[in-house]
Amino acid sequence: MKKVDWSQNLSGFILVLAPSVMTLGMAMDIYIPSVPKMPQSLATSSGSIQFTLTVFLLGFGIGQLFMGPLCDRYGRRKVAIFSALTYIMSSLMCALAANVEMLIFARVFQAFGACGTQIVAFAVVKDLLRGRQAVQVINYLKGIMGTAPIVAPRHWSRSIDAL
């Protein structure tokens, strides 16, 4: 397999890592517009639904304590794949949750997956780039993180209501 010199193709490097850093913004901004309708849909209280937001943020924060060491021990690629799969599967579990308990469970794993993808992305930048190039790519990735909520499909909650 041909080794790519990412220092010569920064825009390609940023495009490869962009989906990994968008997970947090997407997980929150696709979810939040649906919150007002969830208590009725899941036959629970609004406090229980709001708790799913707290659990997600706690899971994301706690996940940061473990994902870095896991990346160092098992390698960036394995953690990236595991985190992306965890994020995707738990997102599907959130969408299909029949009760608030299942939603809370899925949101915790969604947070761990989102955390892992971001940790790996920034670790890869620090592994492969140095100096000005590393700073440049990190700045672009942080900008992409900020735009993820803007491009998150907010209308999904309205289309789900129509079902």
Beta strands, then each sheet from edge to edge (+ up, - down):
end
